[in-house]
């Protein structure tokens, strides 16, 4: 879907399924304008692939495609220098919009907090960022799952995000998440 959507939109693309072929091209040719990588590639680690690409071309913008709700991988991708992360299943219009924003040098804007998080919301946010489900949070806080869903909705609205990946991205930008240092 990625390659066909980009081609239909008039983009010139090159696809690689192995790290070695991609790295050789980056070293021998003019670097590409945008590096798009799916972390769930067969025989290849997508994060490793784009980390090596960024080593060769540090200014290379990278769009990482992850599985739905994969907060840990999204955080790793941003930590490794991704310009943006988008979740599967991909929506063609949203995907192309993100690609165009990155190519224009305008990665998705980080809106300012649209309201102050309450202590309860802040606690729930920390549990969400720790990878806990609504059910686990409800059990831990002795609340109903529906109450947690309402708080989660308020958190998302106040932070100006519409999904968990953007919640992680916003939390990183606000300094709410301290990621462990890792080396690839």
N, C-alpha and C positions, 0 to 999 in steps of 0.2 A: 504494500500500500504506500509506503514512504517513497520509493523510487518512482512509481507511476504517478503519484500525486505531484511530485516535484517536476517531473517531465511534462505533465499536462499543464503545469503553471508556467512552463517556459524556462525552467532552470537547467543548466548544464551540470550533469552529475556523473560521478564515478563511484562504483560500488566495489567494496573489498570485503572478503570473507575471512581473510587471514591477516594477522598483524604484519607479517613480513612484507607482503605486497603493498600494503598501505604505507608503511614506513619508508620503503624504497621510493615510492612515488613522491612522498613529502620531501625526501632528501634530494631527489633529482629534478623535480619540476617546481614551477611557481606554486606556493602553497594555496590550498583551496580557501574560499571565502567563509565557509562554514563546515564544520566537521559534525556529522550526525552519527550517533552510535546507539545501538540497542544493546543494553547490558546482557540480554538473554540470547547471545549469539552462540550457535553450536561451535564447539572446539575453540572458542575464544572468550576471554573475559573482556567485556566492553569497557570497564573502568580502566583496566590495564592498557587496553588499546589506546584510549584517548589520553591517558597519562603519558604514554610514550610519544604520542603525536604532539602534545603540548610541550614536551621536552625539546623536540626538534623545532617547533614553531610556537614559542611561548604566548604570542598574541592571538593565536588561533581561537576563534569563538567555537564553543562546543555545545551542541544540544544533545542531551542524553534522554533516551527513551527507556522507561522502566515499567515494570508490572504494576498493576493497580494497587495503591496503598503501600508500596514498598518504601517506608519511611527511612529505614536504615540505608538503603542504597541511594536514595535521594540525598541524604545528608553526606554520604561518602562522595557522591558526584560533585556536590557544591564545594566540599572541602578540597577536592582534587582540581577545582578550577572550572567547573562547568558554567556556561553562561546561563543556561536554563535547563529545566527538567520537565518532561511531559510524560503523562501516564497513558498506558494502554487501557482500554481500547482507544485508539486515536480517532479523533474527529477531524476529518480532512480540512475543514475551514479553520478550526482552532490551530491545527498543526501548521498550516500555511501562514497563518497570522503570526505565530511565534517565530517561524523562520524569517519572515519579512522584518519583524521587529529587531531580531538579532542582526540581520544583514544591514539594517539602517543604523546599527550601533545603539539601539534603544532597547536593551533587555527589559523584560517586563518590569514596570515600575513598582516600587514598594510603597504602597500608601501608608501614611502615618496612621497611628492608632486612632480609630474613630470613636473611642471612648475608653475610659479607664477600666481595666479588668479588676473585678472584685477579688478578694482573697480566695474565695471559693473557686472562681474561674481560673485564677493563677495556679492553684493547686491541681485542678483538673487538666489545665494545659500541660503542666509538668508530667502528669501521668500519661497524657496522650503522646507527648514527645518521648516518653519512656517506652512507647509501643504497646500500651495497655488498651484493650478493647473497652467499649462502653460498658459491657457486662462486668468485666474485671474491675473497672473503676467504681461501678455501682456497688459491687460486693465489698470492695475495700473501704468505701466511704459510707457504707450502710445507707444507701439511697436507692431509689428505683432507677431502672435503666432509662425510663422516659425522662426523669429529672436530669440525668447526665446528658441525654440527647439535647435537651433544651439548653443546658449550660454550654455544651459544645457548639450549638448553633449561635449562641450569643458571642462566644469567643471568636468564631469564624467571621461573624459580621463585624465585630469591633476591630479585628485585625485586617479586615478588607480582603479576605481570602475565600476561595470557593472549594478547596479540596485540601487533603492532608499534605500533599507535596508542597503546595504554596504556603501552608501553615508552617512547615519545617523551614522553608526558605525565608519566610518572614521572621521566624524565631531566631534563625541564624543571624539575619541582618540586624535584629534588635539586640543581639547578644544574650538571648535567653538560653541558648544551647552552647555548651562548651564541648566541642568535639575532641575526642582523643587524637593525638598525633599519630599518623600511620605512614608507613613508607611502602611504596609499590616498587 
